[in-house]
Amino acid sequence: MNTTITRVPLEERQILRNLMELYQFETSVYENEDVGPLGLYPYRYFDHYWTEEGRHPFLVRCDALVEGRLHGLQVQGGIPSWCGAMTSSLALSW
């Protein structure tokens, strides 16, 4: 089994958005979220992962199949710039 974690290029952003929908559905009961008028859960910062410095979207693949996603955010304020935090994640298993 070969597991890889790669940055999500702009061309693959829809894969990440689809996984984000699953994550938001799973957490909606705790976050008191509901779908918007298009039947999707809103996430206003989604596009920021490709436009804002310090945000890092990743996909987790196992034997080339998408297994999950990670969102990383660079932490600042007294912490070295190479330090970061995973802000959310979703792991799938089949």
C-alpha positions as CSV (number, residue, x, y, z in Angstrom):
1,M,0.0,0.0,0.0
2,N,1.4,3.4,-1.1
3,T,0.1,6.5,0.7
4,T,0.9,10.0,-0.6
5,I,0.0,13.5,0.6
6,T,0.2,16.1,-2.1
7,R,-0.7,19.7,-2.5
8,V,-4.0,20.2,-4.4
9,P,-3.4,22.2,-7.7
10,L,-6.1,24.5,-8.9
11,E,-7.1,22.0,-11.5
12,E,-8.0,19.4,-8.8
13,R,-9.9,21.8,-6.5
14,Q,-13.3,20.2,-7.3
15,I,-12.0,16.9,-5.7
16,L,-11.2,18.8,-2.5
17,R,-14.6,20.6,-2.7
18,N,-16.4,17.3,-3.0
19,L,-14.6,16.0,0.1
20,M,-15.3,19.2,1.9
21,E,-19.0,18.6,1.3
22,L,-18.7,15.1,3.0
23,Y,-16.9,16.7,5.9
24,Q,-19.4,19.5,6.3
25,F,-22.3,17.0,6.2
26,E,-20.7,14.9,8.9
27,T,-20.1,17.8,11.2
28,S,-23.3,19.8,10.4
29,V,-25.1,18.3,13.4
30,Y,-22.4,19.7,15.7
31,E,-21.8,23.0,13.9
32,N,-25.6,23.7,13.4
33,E,-25.0,24.2,9.7
34,D,-27.5,23.7,6.9
35,V,-27.2,23.6,3.1
36,G,-27.5,26.8,1.1
37,P,-29.9,27.5,-1.7
38,L,-27.8,25.4,-4.1
39,G,-27.9,22.4,-1.8
40,L,-24.3,22.8,-0.8
41,Y,-22.7,23.6,2.6
42,P,-21.2,27.1,2.4
43,Y,-17.5,27.5,3.2
44,R,-16.5,31.0,2.4
45,Y,-12.7,30.4,2.8
46,F,-12.5,27.6,0.3
47,D,-11.0,29.6,-2.6
48,H,-8.6,31.3,-0.2
49,Y,-6.5,28.1,-0.2
50,W,-5.3,29.0,-3.7
51,T,-5.2,32.8,-3.3
52,E,-4.1,33.5,0.3
53,E,-0.5,33.0,1.4
54,G,-0.1,30.6,4.3
55,R,-3.1,28.3,3.4
56,H,-2.2,24.8,2.1
57,P,-4.7,22.3,0.7
58,F,-3.7,18.6,0.5
59,L,-5.1,15.4,-0.8
60,V,-4.3,12.0,0.8
61,R,-4.2,9.2,-1.7
62,C,-3.7,5.5,-1.1
63,D,-2.6,3.5,-4.1
64,A,-3.7,6.5,-6.3
65,L,-7.2,6.5,-4.8
66,V,-8.4,9.6,-2.9
67,E,-8.6,8.7,0.8
68,G,-9.0,12.1,2.4
69,R,-8.0,15.7,2.6
70,L,-6.1,18.0,4.9
71,H,-6.2,21.8,5.2
72,G,-3.1,23.4,6.6
73,L,-2.7,26.9,7.8
74,Q,0.6,28.5,8.5
75,V,0.9,29.7,12.1
76,Q,2.4,33.0,12.9
77,G,2.8,35.3,15.9
78,G,6.0,34.2,17.7
79,I,6.0,30.7,16.1
80,P,8.6,30.0,13.4
81,S,7.1,30.4,9.9
82,W,7.8,26.7,9.1
83,C,5.4,25.6,11.9
84,G,1.8,25.1,10.9
85,A,-1.5,23.6,12.0
86,M,-3.9,21.2,10.3
87,T,-7.2,23.1,10.5
88,S,-9.4,20.2,9.3
89,S,-9.2,16.7,7.9
90,L,-11.3,13.9,6.5
91,A,-10.3,10.3,6.1
92,L,-12.2,7.9,4.0
93,S,-11.9,4.1,4.1
94,W,-13.4,1.5,1.8
